[in-house]
Amino acid sequence: MRWILKLLPGDQRALLELAIRLTAELDSAAERQAAAEYGMKLLRDRKISVGSWAKFGSHLGILKGPH
């Protein structure tokens, strides 16, 4: 798949690489799909509250509370 990234313009490549890294902790295609759909729903009106970002981060597995 990395060779496909090289075909994209730099800005689109960076966005796709960011999406890949954000979803790297998710175990299945279904989890990645659900996270993508949730993220797109959040971005629909282009305004996201801090709480919504935190909830999205927890869906992605990148925000964790104290252990």
C-alpha distances in whole Angstrom, upper triangle without the diagonal:
4,5,5,7,9,11,12,15,16,17,15,12,14,15,11,11,15,14,11,14,17,16,15,18,18,18,17,16,19,20,17,18,22,21,19,22,24,23,23,27,28,27,28,31,30,32,31,34,33,34,31,29,30,30,26,25,27,25,22,23,23,27,30,33,35,36
4,5,5,7,9,11,14,13,15,13,10,12,14,11,10,13,14,11,13,17,16,15,19,19,20,20,18,22,22,19,20,23,22,20,24,26,24,24,28,28,27,29,32,30,32,31,34,33,34,31,28,30,30,26,25,27,26,22,24,23,27,29,33,35,35
4,5,5,7,10,13,13,16,14,11,14,16,13,12,16,17,15,17,20,20,19,22,23,23,23,21,24,25,21,23,26,25,23,26,28,26,26,30,30,29,31,33,31,34,33,36,36,37,34,31,33,33,29,29,31,29,26,27,27,30,33,37,39,39
4,5,5,7,11,12,14,12,9,13,14,11,11,15,15,13,16,19,18,18,22,22,23,21,19,22,23,20,20,24,23,20,23,26,24,23,27,28,26,28,30,29,31,31,34,34,35,32,30,31,31,27,27,29,27,24,26,26,29,32,36,38,39
4,5,5,8,9,11,9,6,9,10,8,8,12,12,11,14,16,17,16,20,21,22,21,19,23,22,19,20,23,21,19,22,24,22,22,25,26,24,26,28,26,29,28,31,31,32,30,27,29,29,25,25,27,25,22,24,24,27,30,34,36,37
4,6,8,8,11,10,7,10,13,11,11,15,16,15,17,19,20,20,23,24,25,25,23,26,26,23,24,27,25,23,26,28,25,25,29,29,27,29,31,29,31,31,34,34,35,33,30,32,32,29,28,30,29,26,28,27,30,33,36,39,39
4,7,9,12,10,8,12,14,12,13,16,17,16,19,21,22,22,26,26,27,26,24,27,27,23,24,27,26,23,25,28,25,25,28,29,27,28,30,28,31,31,35,35,36,33,31,33,33,30,29,32,30,27,30,29,32,35,39,41,42
4,6,8,6,6,9,10,9,11,14,14,15,17,19,20,20,24,24,26,25,23,25,25,22,22,25,23,20,23,25,22,21,25,26,23,25,27,25,28,28,31,31,33,30,28,30,30,27,27,30,28,25,28,26,29,33,36,39,40
4,6,6,6,9,10,11,12,14,16,16,18,20,21,22,26,26,28,28,26,28,28,24,24,27,25,22,24,26,23,22,26,26,23,24,26,24,27,27,30,31,33,30,27,30,31,27,27,30,29,26,29,27,30,33,37,39,41
4,6,5,6,9,10,10,12,14,15,16,18,20,21,24,25,28,27,26,28,27,23,24,27,24,21,24,26,22,22,26,25,22,24,26,23,26,26,29,29,31,29,26,28,29,26,25,28,28,25,27,25,28,31,34,36,38
4,5,5,6,9,10,11,13,14,15,17,19,20,23,24,27,27,25,27,26,22,22,24,22,19,22,23,19,19,22,22,19,21,22,19,22,22,25,25,28,25,23,25,26,23,23,26,25,23,25,23,25,29,32,35,36
4,5,5,6,9,10,11,12,14,15,17,18,22,22,24,24,22,24,23,19,19,22,20,16,19,21,17,17,20,20,18,19,21,19,22,22,25,26,27,25,22,25,25,22,22,25,24,21,24,22,25,28,32,34,36
4,5,5,6,9,10,10,12,14,16,16,20,21,23,22,21,23,22,18,19,22,20,17,20,22,19,19,22,22,20,22,24,22,24,24,27,27,28,26,23,25,26,22,22,25,23,20,23,21,24,28,31,33,35
4,5,5,6,9,10,11,12,14,15,18,20,22,23,21,23,22,18,20,22,19,17,20,21,17,18,21,21,18,21,23,20,22,22,24,24,26,23,20,22,24,20,19,22,22,19,21,19,21,25,28,30,32
4,5,5,6,9,10,11,12,14,17,18,21,21,19,21,19,16,17,18,16,13,16,17,14,14,18,17,15,17,19,17,19,18,21,21,23,20,18,20,21,17,17,20,19,16,19,17,20,23,27,29,31
4,5,5,6,9,10,11,12,16,16,18,18,16,18,17,13,14,17,15,12,15,17,14,14,18,18,16,19,21,19,21,20,23,23,24,22,19,21,21,18,17,20,18,16,18,17,20,24,27,30,31
4,5,5,6,9,10,10,14,15,17,18,17,19,18,14,16,18,16,14,18,19,16,17,20,20,19,21,24,21,23,22,24,23,25,22,19,21,21,18,17,20,18,15,17,16,19,22,26,28,29
4,5,5,6,9,10,13,14,17,18,17,19,17,13,15,17,14,12,16,16,13,15,18,17,16,19,21,18,20,18,20,20,21,19,16,17,18,15,14,17,16,13,15,13,16,19,22,25,26
4,5,5,6,8,11,12,15,15,13,15,13,10,12,13,10,9,12,13,11,12,15,15,14,17,20,17,19,17,20,19,20,17,15,16,17,13,12,15,14,10,13,12,15,19,22,25,26
4,6,5,6,10,10,12,13,12,14,13,9,12,14,12,11,14,15,13,15,18,18,18,20,23,21,23,21,23,22,23,20,18,19,19,15,14,16,14,11,13,13,16,19,23,25,26
4,5,5,8,10,13,14,14,16,14,11,14,16,13,13,16,17,14,17,20,19,19,22,24,22,23,21,22,21,21,19,16,17,17,14,12,15,14,10,11,10,14,16,20,22,23
4,6,7,9,12,14,14,15,12,10,12,13,10,10,14,13,11,14,16,15,16,19,21,19,20,17,19,17,18,16,13,13,14,10,9,11,10,7,9,7,11,14,17,20,21
4,6,6,9,10,10,11,9,6,10,11,8,9,12,12,11,14,16,16,17,19,22,21,21,19,21,20,19,17,15,15,14,11,10,11,9,6,8,9,12,15,18,21,22
4,6,8,10,11,13,11,9,12,14,11,12,16,16,15,18,20,20,20,23,26,24,25,22,24,22,22,20,18,17,17,14,12,13,12,8,9,9,13,15,19,21,21
4,6,9,11,13,10,9,13,13,11,13,16,16,16,19,20,20,21,24,27,25,25,22,23,22,21,19,17,16,15,13,11,11,10,7,6,8,11,12,16,18,18
4,6,8,9,6,6,10,10,9,11,14,14,14,17,19,19,20,23,26,25,25,22,23,22,21,19,17,16,15,13,12,11,9,7,7,10,13,14,17,20,20
4,7,8,7,8,11,12,12,14,16,16,17,20,21,22,23,26,29,28,28,26,27,26,24,22,21,20,18,16,15,14,12,10,10,13,16,17,20,22,21
4,5,5,6,9,10,11,12,14,15,17,18,20,21,23,25,28,27,28,26,27,27,25,23,22,21,19,17,17,16,13,12,13,16,18,19,23,25,25
4,5,5,6,9,10,10,12,14,15,16,18,20,21,22,26,26,27,25,27,27,25,23,22,22,20,17,17,17,14,13,15,17,20,21,25,28,27
4,5,5,6,9,10,10,12,14,15,16,18,20,21,25,25,26,24,25,26,24,21,21,21,18,16,17,16,12,12,14,17,20,21,24,27,27
4,5,5,6,9,10,10,12,14,15,16,18,20,23,23,24,21,23,22,21,18,17,17,15,13,13,12,9,9,11,14,16,17,20,23,23
4,5,5,6,9,10,10,12,14,15,16,18,22,21,22,20,22,22,21,18,17,17,15,12,13,13,10,8,11,13,16,18,21,24,25
4,5,5,6,9,10,11,12,14,15,16,20,20,21,20,22,22,21,18,17,18,16,13,15,15,11,11,14,16,18,21,24,27,28
4,5,5,6,9,10,11,12,14,15,19,19,20,18,20,20,19,15,15,16,13,11,13,13,9,10,13,15,17,19,22,25,26
4,5,5,6,9,10,11,12,14,17,17,18,15,17,17,16,13,12,13,11,8,9,10,6,7,10,12,14,16,19,23,23
4,5,5,6,9,10,11,12,16,15,17,15,18,18,18,14,13,15,13,10,12,13,10,9,13,14,16,19,22,26,27
4,5,5,6,9,10,11,14,15,16,15,17,19,18,14,14,16,14,11,14,14,11,12,15,17,18,21,24,27,29
4,5,5,6,9,10,13,13,14,12,14,15,14,10,11,13,10,7,11,12,9,10,14,15,16,18,21,24,26
4,5,5,6,9,11,11,12,10,13,14,13,10,9,12,10,7,10,12,9,10,13,14,15,18,20,24,26
4,5,5,6,10,10,12,11,14,16,16,12,12,15,13,11,13,15,13,13,17,17,18,22,24,28,30
4,5,5,8,10,11,10,13,15,14,11,12,15,13,11,14,16,13,14,18,19,19,22,24,28,30
4,6,7,8,8,6,9,11,11,8,9,12,10,8,12,14,12,14,17,17,17,20,22,25,28
4,6,5,7,7,10,13,14,10,10,14,13,11,14,16,15,15,19,18,19,22,24,28,30
4,6,8,9,13,16,16,13,14,17,16,14,17,19,18,18,22,22,22,25,27,31,33
4,5,8,11,15,15,13,14,17,17,15,18,21,20,21,24,23,23,26,28,31,34
4,7,10,13,15,12,12,16,16,14,17,20,19,19,22,21,21,25,26,30,33
4,7,10,12,10,10,14,14,13,16,18,18,19,22,21,20,23,24,28,31
4,7,8,6,7,10,11,10,12,15,15,16,18,17,16,19,21,24,27
4,5,5,6,9,10,11,12,14,15,17,18,17,15,18,19,22,25
4,5,5,6,9,10,11,12,14,15,16,15,13,15,15,18,22
4,5,5,6,9,10,11,12,14,15,14,12,14,14,17,20
4,5,5,6,8,10,11,12,14,14,12,14,15,19,22
4,5,5,6,9,10,10,12,11,10,13,14,18,20
4,5,5,6,9,10,10,9,7,9,11,14,17
4,5,5,6,9,10,10,8,10,12,15,18
4,5,5,6,9,9,9,11,14,17,19
4,5,5,6,5,5,8,11,15,16
4,5,5,6,5,7,9,13,14
4,5,8,8,10,13,16,17
4,5,8,10,13,17,18
4,6,7,11,13,14
4,6,10,13,14
4,7,10,12
4,7,8
4,6
4
